[in-house]
Amino acid sequence: MVVTLGCSLGLIFVFIVLSARTYNNDGLETTQIVHRTTPARPFKISEDNLEQELQRVIESQLAAFRSDDYPKAFEFAASSLRTQMSLPDFERMVKTGFPFIARNTASQFGVILDNGDSALVNVTVLGGGRARHYQYVLLHERSGWKIAGVMETKPVGTTI
């Protein structure tokens, strides 16, 4: 089961990294490659201190969205994303492409994997009495861990 989960998460990581949704100046959705990478090392379950750091980065961005502070939220975006779009484009992308995240009220964290350079973080985002599941991709940059992408996922398994 752990091997299956690892393989599944690895494939999801490849698909997330190879494509991301962005919006052009007309507000129309376009698809382009954000960052192409082949993990040099296999993913493993993250250690507690790194897990806390990754959670802090994501929760800080979610808190900025709750406060409607898009300049602060943009600071947590990976440099590859920041060079592709302006702050107004980022705000428009989040509000139109990820409205549930834009209006979140809380979050809960699931499995977190990393290989030292990249991380996959499973997050349940809460809002309006509902929950949606996302997988975040973070990259380790000189300035720390940054969010490179997010994709809505379907929960796997049984929830009690």
FIKOLZA-1660 file (N, C-alpha, C; in steps of 0.1 Angstrom, whole numbers, plus 5000, padded with zeros to 4 digits):
% residues 160
   i   px   py   pz ch aa at
   1 5008 4988 5000  A  M  N
   1 5000 5000 5000  A  M CA
   1 5009 5013 5000  A  M  C
   2 5019 5013 5008  A  V  N
   2 5028 5024 5008  A  V CA
   2 5035 5026 4995  A  V  C
   3 5039 5015 4988  A  V  N
   3 5046 5016 4975  A  V CA
   3 5036 5022 4965  A  V  C
   4 5023 5017 4966  A  T  N
   4 5013 5022 4956  A  T CA
   4 5011 5037 4959  A  T  C
   5 5010 5041 4971  A  L  N
   5 5008 5055 4974  A  L CA
   5 5020 5063 4969  A  L  C
   6 5032 5058 4971  A  G  N
   6 5044 5065 4967  A  G CA
   6 5044 5067 4952  A  G  C
   7 5041 5056 4945  A  C  N
   7 5041 5057 4930  A  C CA
   7 5030 5067 4925  A  C  C
   8 5018 5066 4931  A  S  N
   8 5008 5075 4927  A  S CA
   8 5011 5089 4930  A  S  C
   9 5017 5092 4941  A  L  N
   9 5021 5106 4944  A  L CA
   9 5032 5110 4935  A  L  C
  10 5041 5101 4931  A  G  N
  10 5052 5105 4922  A  G CA
  10 5046 5109 4908  A  G  C
  11 5037 5101 4904  A  L  N
  11 5030 5104 4891  A  L CA
  11 5023 5118 4891  A  L  C
  12 5016 5120 4902  A  I  N
  12 5009 5133 4904  A  I CA
  12 5019 5144 4904  A  I  C
  13 5030 5142 4910  A  F  N
  13 5040 5153 4911  A  F CA
  13 5045 5156 4897  A  F  C
  14 5048 5146 4889  A  V  N
  14 5052 5148 4875  A  V CA
  14 5042 5156 4867  A  V  C
  15 5029 5152 4868  A  F  N
  15 5019 5160 4861  A  F CA
  15 5017 5174 4866  A  F  C
  16 5019 5176 4879  A  I  N
  16 5017 5190 4884  A  I CA
  16 5029 5198 4879  A  I  C
  17 5041 5193 4880  A  V  N
  17 5053 5201 4876  A  V CA
  17 5053 5204 4862  A  V  C
  18 5048 5194 4854  A  L  N
  18 5049 5196 4839  A  L CA
  18 5039 5206 4834  A  L  C
  19 5028 5209 4842  A  S  N
  19 5018 5218 4837  A  S CA
  19 5012 5226 4848  A  S  C
  20 5008 5238 4845  A  A  N
  20 5001 5246 4855  A  A CA
  20 4992 5255 4848  A  A  C
  21 4981 5259 4855  A  R  N
  21 4972 5269 4849  A  R CA
  21 4977 5283 4851  A  R  C
  22 4977 5291 4840  A  T  N
  22 4980 5305 4842  A  T CA
  22 4970 5312 4833  A  T  C
  23 4969 5325 4835  A  Y  N
  23 4960 5333 4828  A  Y CA
  23 4967 5345 4820  A  Y  C
  24 4963 5347 4808  A  N  N
  24 4969 5358 4801  A  N CA
  24 4962 5371 4804  A  N  C
  25 4966 5382 4798  A  N  N
  25 4961 5395 4801  A  N CA
  25 4946 5397 4799  A  N  C
  26 4941 5388 4790  A  D  N
  26 4926 5389 4788  A  D CA
  26 4918 5381 4798  A  D  C
  27 4925 5374 4807  A  G  N
  27 4918 5366 4817  A  G CA
  27 4915 5352 4812  A  G  C
  28 4920 5349 4800  A  L  N
  28 4917 5336 4794  A  L CA
  28 4927 5326 4799  A  L  C
  29 4923 5314 4802  A  E  N
  29 4932 5304 4808  A  E CA
  29 4940 5298 4797  A  E  C
  30 4953 5297 4800  A  T  N
  30 4963 5291 4791  A  T CA
  30 4970 5281 4798  A  T  C
  31 4976 5271 4791  A  T  N
  31 4984 5261 4798  A  T CA
  31 4998 5262 4793  A  T  C
  32 5007 5262 4802  A  Q  N
  32 5021 5262 4798  A  Q CA
  32 5030 5255 4809  A  Q  C
  33 5041 5251 4805  A  I  N
  33 5050 5244 4814  A  I CA
  33 5056 5254 4824  A  I  C
  34 5056 5252 4837  A  V  N
  34 5061 5261 4847  A  V CA
  34 5075 5257 4850  A  V  C
  35 5077 5244 4853  A  H  N
  35 5090 5240 4858  A  H CA
  35 5091 5225 4854  A  H  C
  36 5102 5221 4848  A  R  N
  36 5104 5207 4844  A  R CA
  36 5116 5202 4852  A  R  C
  37 5113 5191 4859  A  T  N
  37 5124 5186 4867  A  T CA
  37 5123 5171 4868  A  T  C
  38 5134 5164 4870  A  T  N
  38 5134 5150 4873  A  T CA
  38 5140 5148 4887  A  T  C
  39 5132 5143 4896  A  P  N
  39 5137 5143 4910  A  P CA
  39 5150 5135 4910  A  P  C
  40 5161 5140 4916  A  A  N
  40 5173 5134 4917  A  A CA
  40 5173 5123 4928  A  A  C
  41 5164 5125 4937  A  R  N
  41 5163 5115 4948  A  R CA
  41 5149 5111 4950  A  R  C
  42 5146 5099 4955  A  P  N
  42 5133 5094 4957  A  P CA
  42 5126 5102 4968  A  P  C
  43 5113 5103 4968  A  F  N
  43 5105 5109 4979  A  F CA
  43 5104 5100 4991  A  F  C
  44 5104 5106 5003  A  K  N
  44 5102 5099 5015  A  K CA
  44 5093 5107 5024  A  K  C
  45 5088 5100 5034  A  I  N
  45 5079 5108 5044  A  I CA
  45 5088 5118 5051  A  I  C
  46 5084 5130 5051  A  S  N
  46 5092 5141 5057  A  S CA
  46 5094 5140 5072  A  S  C
  47 5105 5144 5076  A  E  N
  47 5108 5145 5091  A  E CA
  47 5100 5156 5097  A  E  C
  48 5098 5155 5110  A  D  N
  48 5089 5164 5117  A  D CA
  48 5093 5179 5115  A  D  C
  49 5106 5182 5116  A  N  N
  49 5109 5197 5115  A  N CA
  49 5106 5202 5101  A  N  C
  50 5109 5194 5091  A  L  N
  50 5106 5198 5077  A  L CA
  50 5091 5199 5075  A  L  C
  51 5084 5189 5080  A  E  N
  51 5070 5188 5079  A  E CA
  51 5063 5201 5085  A  E  C
  52 5068 5206 5096  A  Q  N
  52 5063 5218 5102  A  Q CA
  52 5066 5230 5094  A  Q  C
  53 5078 5231 5088  A  E  N
  53 5082 5242 5079  A  E CA
  53 5073 5242 5067  A  E  C
  54 5070 5231 5060  A  L  N
  54 5062 5231 5048  A  L CA
  54 5048 5235 5052  A  L  C
  55 5043 5230 5063  A  Q  N
  55 5029 5234 5068  A  Q CA
  55 5028 5249 5070  A  Q  C
  56 5039 5254 5076  A  R  N
  56 5039 5269 5079  A  R CA
  56 5038 5277 5066  A  R  C
  57 5045 5273 5056  A  V  N
  57 5045 5280 5043  A  V CA
  57 5031 5280 5037  A  V  C
  58 5025 5268 5037  A  I  N
  58 5012 5267 5031  A  I CA
  58 5001 5274 5039  A  I  C
  59 5002 5272 5052  A  E  N
  59 4992 5279 5061  A  E CA
  59 4994 5294 5061  A  E  C
  60 5006 5299 5059  A  S  N
  60 5008 5313 5058  A  S CA
  60 5002 5319 5046  A  S  C
  61 5003 5312 5035  A  Q  N
  61 4997 5317 5022  A  Q CA
  61 4982 5316 5023  A  Q  C
  62 4976 5305 5029  A  L  N
  62 4962 5304 5031  A  L CA
  62 4957 5315 5040  A  L  C
  63 4964 5319 5050  A  A  N
  63 4960 5329 5059  A  A CA
  63 4960 5343 5052  A  A  C
  64 4970 5345 5043  A  A  N
  64 4970 5357 5035  A  A CA
  64 4958 5358 5026  A  A  C
  65 4954 5347 5020  A  F  N
  65 4942 5347 5012  A  F CA
  65 4929 5350 5021  A  F  C
  66 4929 5345 5033  A  R  N
  66 4917 5348 5042  A  R CA
  66 4917 5362 5045  A  R  C
  67 4928 5369 5046  A  S  N
  67 4929 5383 5048  A  S CA
  67 4928 5392 5036  A  S  C
  68 4926 5385 5024  A  D  N
  68 4926 5392 5011  A  D CA
  68 4939 5400 5009  A  D  C
  69 4950 5394 5014  A  D  N
  69 4963 5401 5012  A  D CA
  69 4971 5393 5002  A  D  C
  70 4968 5396 4989  A  Y  N
  70 4975 5389 4978  A  Y CA
  70 4989 5393 4976  A  Y  C
  71 4994 5405 4980  A  P  N
  71 5009 5407 4979  A  P CA
  71 5016 5397 4989  A  P  C
  72 5011 5395 5001  A  K  N
  72 5017 5386 5010  A  K CA
  72 5016 5372 5005  A  K  C
  73 5005 5368 5000  A  A  N
  73 5003 5354 4995  A  A CA
  73 5013 5352 4983  A  A  C
  74 5015 5362 4975  A  F  N
  74 5024 5361 4963  A  F CA
  74 5039 5358 4968  A  F  C
  75 5043 5363 4980  A  E  N
  75 5056 5361 4985  A  E CA
  75 5059 5346 4987  A  E  C
  76 5049 5338 4989  A  F  N
  76 5051 5323 4991  A  F CA
  76 5052 5315 4978  A  F  C
  77 5050 5322 4967  A  A  N
  77 5050 5315 4954  A  A CA
  77 5065 5313 4949  A  A  C
  78 5067 5302 4943  A  A  N
  78 5080 5299 4938  A  A CA
  78 5085 5309 4927  A  A  C
  79 5098 5311 4926  A  S  N
  79 5103 5321 4917  A  S CA
  79 5099 5319 4903  A  S  C
  80 5098 5306 4899  A  S  N
  80 5094 5303 4885  A  S CA
  80 5080 5308 4882  A  S  C
  81 5071 5308 4892  A  L  N
  81 5057 5313 4891  A  L CA
  81 5058 5328 4891  A  L  C
  82 5066 5334 4900  A  R  N
  82 5066 5348 4901  A  R CA
  82 5072 5355 4888  A  R  C
  83 5080 5348 4881  A  T  N
  83 5086 5354 4869  A  T CA
  83 5076 5353 4857  A  T  C
  84 5066 5344 4858  A  Q  N
  84 5057 5341 4848  A  Q CA
  84 5044 5350 4848  A  Q  C
  85 5042 5356 4860  A  M  N
  85 5029 5364 4861  A  M CA
  85 5031 5375 4871  A  M  C
  86 5023 5385 4869  A  S  N
  86 5024 5397 4878  A  S CA
  86 5015 5394 4890  A  S  C
  87 5015 5403 4900  A  L  N
  87 5006 5402 4912  A  L CA
  87 4992 5402 4908  A  L  C
  88 4987 5411 4899  A  P  N
  88 4973 5411 4895  A  P CA
  88 4969 5398 4888  A  P  C
  89 4978 5393 4880  A  D  N
  89 4975 5380 4873  A  D CA
  89 4974 5369 4883  A  D  C
  90 4983 5369 4893  A  F  N
  90 4983 5359 4904  A  F CA
  90 4969 5359 4911  A  F  C
  91 4965 5371 4915  A  E  N
  91 4953 5373 4922  A  E CA
  91 4941 5368 4914  A  E  C
  92 4941 5372 4901  A  R  N
  92 4930 5367 4892  A  R CA
  92 4930 5352 4891  A  R  C
  93 4942 5346 4889  A  M  N
  93 4943 5332 4888  A  M CA
  93 4937 5325 4900  A  M  C
  94 4941 5329 4912  A  V  N
  94 4936 5323 4924  A  V CA
  94 4921 5325 4926  A  V  C
  95 4916 5337 4924  A  K  N
  95 4902 5339 4925  A  K CA
  95 4893 5332 4915  A  K  C
  96 4898 5330 4903  A  T  N
  96 4890 5324 4893  A  T CA
  96 4893 5309 4891  A  T  C
  97 4906 5305 4893  A  G  N
  97 4909 5291 4892  A  G CA
  97 4908 5283 4904  A  G  C
  98 4910 5289 4916  A  F  N
  98 4910 5283 4929  A  F CA
  98 4901 5291 4939  A  F  C
  99 4888 5293 4936  A  P  N
  99 4880 5302 4944  A  P CA
  99 4878 5296 4958  A  P  C
 100 4878 5282 4960  A  F  N
 100 4877 5276 4973  A  F CA
 100 4889 5279 4981  A  F  C
 101 4901 5279 4976  A  I  N
 101 4913 5283 4983  A  I CA
 101 4913 5298 4987  A  I  C
 102 4908 5306 4977  A  A  N
 102 4908 5320 4979  A  A CA
 102 4899 5324 4991  A  A  C
 103 4888 5316 4993  A  R  N
 103 4878 5319 5004  A  R CA
 103 4879 5308 5015  A  R  C
 104 4891 5302 5017  A  N  N
 104 4892 5292 5028  A  N CA
 104 4890 5298 5042  A  N  C
 105 4887 5289 5051  A  T  N
 105 4885 5293 5065  A  T CA
 105 4895 5285 5074  A  T  C
 106 4900 5274 5070  A  A  N
 106 4910 5266 5078  A  A CA
 106 4916 5255 5069  A  A  C
 107 4926 5248 5074  A  S  N
 107 4932 5237 5067  A  S CA
 107 4936 5226 5076  A  S  C
 108 4938 5214 5070  A  Q  N
 108 4943 5203 5078  A  Q CA
 108 4953 5196 5068  A  Q  C
 109 4963 5191 5074  A  F  N
 109 4974 5185 5066  A  F CA
 109 4974 5170 5067  A  F  C
 110 4977 5164 5056  A  G  N
 110 4978 5149 5055  A  G CA
 110 4992 5145 5052  A  G  C
 111 4994 5135 5044  A  V  N
 111 5008 5130 5041  A  V CA
 111 5016 5140 5035  A  V  C
 112 5029 5141 5039  A  I  N
 112 5039 5150 5034  A  I CA
 112 5051 5142 5030  A  I  C
 113 5055 5144 5017  A  L  N
 113 5067 5137 5012  A  L CA
 113 5077 5147 5007  A  L  C
 114 5090 5144 5008  A  D  N
 114 5100 5153 5002  A  D CA
 114 5112 5145 4998  A  D  C
 115 5120 5151 4989  A  N  N
 115 5133 5145 4986  A  N CA
 115 5145 5155 4988  A  N  C
 116 5142 5165 4996  A  G  N
 116 5152 5175 4999  A  G CA
 116 5151 5187 4990  A  G  C
 117 5147 5185 4978  A  D  N
 117 5146 5196 4968  A  D CA
 117 5132 5200 4965  A  D  C
 118 5123 5190 4966  A  S  N
 118 5109 5192 4963  A  S CA
 118 5101 5185 4974  A  S  C
 119 5088 5189 4975  A  A  N
 119 5079 5183 4985  A  A CA
 119 5065 5183 4979  A  A  C
 120 5058 5172 4983  A  L  N
 120 5044 5171 4980  A  L CA
 120 5036 5171 4993  A  L  C
 121 5027 5180 4994  A  V  N
 121 5019 5182 5007  A  V CA
 121 5004 5180 5004  A  V  C
 122 4998 5171 5011  A  N  N
 122 4984 5169 5009  A  N CA
 122 4977 5177 5020  A  N  C
 123 4967 5185 5015  A  V  N
 123 4961 5195 5023  A  V CA
 123 4946 5194 5021  A  V  C
 124 4938 5194 5032  A  T  N
 124 4924 5195 5031  A  T CA
 124 4921 5210 5035  A  T  C
 125 4914 5217 5026  A  V  N
 125 4911 5231 5028  A  V CA
 125 4896 5231 5031  A  V  C
 126 4893 5239 5042  A  L  N
 126 4879 5240 5047  A  L CA
 126 4874 5253 5043  A  L  C
 127 4860 5254 5041  A  G  N
 127 4854 5267 5038  A  G CA
 127 4839 5264 5036  A  G  C
 128 4831 5273 5042  A  G  N
 128 4817 5272 5040  A  G CA
 128 4810 5259 5044  A  G  C
 129 4816 5252 5054  A  G  N
 129 4811 5240 5058  A  G CA
 129 4814 5228 5049  A  G  C
 130 4823 5230 5040  A  R  N
 130 4827 5220 5031  A  R CA
 130 4842 5218 5031  A  R  C
 131 4847 5207 5025  A  A  N
 131 4862 5204 5025  A  A CA
 131 4865 5200 5011  A  A  C
 132 4877 5205 5006  A  R  N
 132 4882 5200 4994  A  R CA
 132 4897 5196 4996  A  R  C
 133 4901 5187 4988  A  H  N
 133 4915 5181 4990  A  H CA
 133 4924 5186 4979  A  H  C
 134 4936 5190 4982  A  Y  N
 134 4946 5195 4973  A  Y CA
 134 4959 5189 4976  A  Y  C
 135 4968 5189 4965  A  Q  N
 135 4981 5185 4967  A  Q CA
 135 4990 5197 4962  A  Q  C
 136 4998 5202 4972  A  Y  N
 136 5007 5213 4969  A  Y CA
 136 5021 5207 4965  A  Y  C
 137 5027 5214 4956  A  V  N
 137 5041 5211 4952  A  V CA
 137 5050 5223 4957  A  V  C
 138 5060 5220 4965  A  L  N
 138 5068 5230 4970  A  L CA
 138 5083 5227 4965  A  L  C
 139 5090 5238 4962  A  L  N
 139 5104 5237 4958  A  L CA
 139 5113 5244 4968  A  L  C
 140 5124 5238 4971  A  H  N
 140 5134 5245 4980  A  H CA
 140 5142 5254 4972  A  H  C
 141 5141 5267 4975  A  E  N
 141 5149 5277 4969  A  E CA
 141 5159 5284 4979  A  E  C
 142 5167 5292 4974  A  R  N
 142 5177 5299 4983  A  R CA
 142 5170 5305 4995  A  R  C
 143 5158 5311 4993  A  S  N
 143 5151 5319 5003  A  S CA
 143 5142 5310 5012  A  S  C
 144 5142 5297 5009  A  G  N
 144 5134 5287 5017  A  G CA
 144 5124 5280 5008  A  G  C
 145 5114 5273 5014  A  W  N
 145 5105 5266 5006  A  W CA
 145 5094 5275 5000  A  W  C
 146 5091 5273 4988  A  K  N
 146 5081 5281 4981  A  K CA
 146 5071 5272 4973  A  K  C
 147 5059 5277 4972  A  I  N
 147 5048 5269 4965  A  I CA
 147 5049 5271 4950  A  I  C
 148 5051 5259 4943  A  A  N
 148 5053 5259 4929  A  A CA
 148 5040 5255 4922  A  A  C
 149 5030 5249 4929  A  G  N
 149 5018 5245 4922  A  G CA
 149 5009 5239 4932  A  G  C
 150 4996 5238 4928  A  V  N
 150 4986 5231 4936  A  V CA
 150 4976 5225 4926  A  V  C
 151 4971 5214 4930  A  M  N
 151 4961 5207 4922  A  M CA
 151 4950 5200 4931  A  M  C
 152 4938 5202 4927  A  E  N
 152 4927 5196 4935  A  E CA
 152 4928 5181 4932  A  E  C
 153 4926 5173 4943  A  T  N
 153 4927 5158 4942  A  T CA
 153 4914 5152 4948  A  T  C
 154 4912 5140 4945  A  K  N
 154 4901 5133 4951  A  K CA
 154 4907 5125 4963  A  K  C
 155 4900 5125 4974  A  P  N
 155 4905 5117 4986  A  P CA
 155 4904 5103 4982  A  P  C
 156 4915 5096 4987  A  V  N
 156 4916 5081 4985  A  V CA
 156 4915 5075 4999  A  V  C
 157 4907 5065 5000  A  G  N
 157 4906 5057 5013  A  G CA
 157 4893 5060 5020  A  G  C
 158 4893 5056 5032  A  T  N
 158 4881 5058 5040  A  T CA
 158 4883 5069 5051  A  T  C
 159 4874 5078 5052  A  T  N
 159 4874 5088 5062  A  T CA
 159 4864 5085 5072  A  T  C
 160 4868 5086 5085  A  I  N
 160 4859 5084 5096  A  I CA
 160 4856 5096 5103  A  I  C
% end
